[in-house]
Amino acid sequence: MITADRVRLRTLLSTIRREGGTWTTRRAQDVYRPLGIVQRGTARHDLAALARRGHLVAVPGHDRAYRVNHAGGERR
């Protein structure tokens, strides 16, 4: 069964891969806002979860900023 959380994470990861660049909580919120998700904590948590899974890497010198991990990451 695919949960709403999983759909949300897949949506964010797909957008990050398509657009590239540096991703912050605010930028993730911009993706979520049209979906009716406005919680800053949700965006922050999701970026951290994608980093833990290897899809994103932290940007050195920036708090809670990430970019695509081109070296890999698990597929979900």
C-alpha positions in Angstrom: 0.0 0.0 0.0 1.3 3.4 -1.0 0.9 6.0 1.8 0.4 9.7 1.5 3.9 10.2 3.0 5.4 8.0 0.4 3.6 9.8 -2.4 4.8 13.2 -1.0 8.4 12.0 -0.8 8.3 10.7 -4.3 6.8 13.9 -5.6 9.6 15.9 -3.8 12.4 13.7 -5.0 11.1 13.8 -8.6 11.0 17.6 -8.5 14.4 17.8 -7.0 15.9 15.5 -9.7 14.1 17.4 -12.5 15.1 20.9 -11.3 18.4 20.3 -9.6 20.2 22.9 -7.6 20.3 23.5 -3.9 17.2 22.5 -1.9 16.2 24.2 1.3 13.2 23.8 3.5 11.6 26.9 1.8 12.1 25.5 -1.7 10.5 22.2 -0.6 7.6 24.1 0.9 7.1 25.7 -2.5 6.6 22.3 -4.0 4.2 21.3 -1.3 2.1 24.4 -1.0 0.0 23.6 -4.1 -0.7 20.2 -2.5 -2.1 21.9 0.6 0.9 21.1 2.7 2.2 24.1 4.5 4.1 22.7 7.5 7.7 23.8 7.5 8.6 20.8 9.7 7.2 18.4 7.1 9.4 19.9 4.4 12.5 19.8 6.7 11.8 16.2 7.8 11.3 15.0 4.2 14.6 16.6 3.0 16.4 14.9 5.9 14.7 11.6 5.1 15.8 11.7 1.5 19.3 12.5 2.6 19.3 9.6 5.0 18.3 7.3 2.2 21.1 8.6 0.0 19.2 10.5 -2.5 20.5 13.9 -1.4 23.7 15.2 0.1 24.2 18.1 2.4 25.6 21.3 0.9 28.8 22.1 2.9 28.6 25.3 4.9 24.8 25.6 4.7 22.4 24.6 7.4 19.8 22.1 6.1 20.5 22.6 2.4 20.8 19.7 0.1 21.5 18.7 -3.5 21.1 15.6 -5.6 23.5 12.8 -4.7 24.7 11.9 -8.2 26.7 9.0 -6.7 23.5 7.0 -6.0 21.0 6.4 -3.3 18.5 3.7 -2.9 15.5 3.6 -5.3 12.1 3.8 -3.7 
